[in-house]
């Protein structure tokens, strides 16, 4: 999915009424967490459950062969979720922090 490559990420979102759960089935997936104007990254392990608590701004990056099970409450939608759209400066910051993360 092209819009889930790091260079294409243009927003982070949070759900205001429910947590969201991710389970990596195949390939690679990294959760992006945005807090206090900083990005954090979590590399998912296959078949392990990752819970993103309500109110946590996040997105994710996938490899081309990734399969991810995403579980969220049935009524999760734009009315009970919030997005922060990233301007060019913040997108550059995201990519810089991603490159530093990948050097570790």
N, C-alpha and C positions, 0 to 999 in steps of 0.2 A: 504494500500500500504506500504509494509515493508520499502522501501527506504525513506518514509516520516515520519518515527519514529525518534525521536531526536537522538538516538544512531547511526542511519544509515546516517544521514545528512553528506555528505562529500564535498559539494560545496555550494556556493552562486552564484547567477547570476544576471546580469543586462541587460536590453535591451537598446540599444544605440539610437534607433530611435522612440520609442513609450513607452507610459505608459502601465501598466498592471492593470487590475481591477479584484478584488476578491469579490464574494458574497457567504456567507455561507448559504446553504439551509437546511442542517441537520447536527447533530453531533457537533464536535468542531474542530476549526482550529485556529492555531496561526501563524501569519506571523513572520518570523525572518528577521530582518534588520541588515545589517553589515555595520558599518561606523566607521572610525578612529580606527580600530582594536578592536572594541567593538560590542557586539551583543545587540540588543533590541528586544523585543517581544510585539506583539499586539494580544490580544485575540479578534477574530472577533465575532461580534454580528450577530445573524440570520437576514437575509434579508437586511442587511446594506451594502452599497457600500464602498469598500476600494480601493483607487487608489494608486498604487506604481509608483511614477514618474520615467521617463526614467533616466537611470544612477544610480539608487538605487539598490545596491546589496541586494538580498533577497532570501528566500526560505520559505517553510511553513511546519508545522507539523500537521498531521491529526489524529483524532480518527478513530477507525475501522469503525464506522457508518457514517462518514462524507460524505457529498455531497457538493461540492463547484463548483460554476460557475466561470470559469476563462475566462476573455475576453482580447484578445490581437489582435493587428493588424494582418491581414491575412499573411503578408510577414515576420513576426517575425521568425527568425531562427538563427542558429549558426553563420552565416556570419555577423549579425548585433546585436549580443548579446555577452557578455563576461562572463566568469566564473572564479571564484577563487576557486581552490581546496584546501580543508583544510587539513593540515598535522596533525599528531597525537596530537601535542601540542595545536593547535588551536581547534581541535575537543574536547579535554579535557576542554579547556576554554569554548566552547559552552555549553557543558553538565553542567559544574559548574555554569555558568551564568543562564542556564535554571532551575537548581535546586534552585538557589537563587530567581529567578523570581516566581517560584511556591510556595515558602514559604510565599510570601507576601499575 
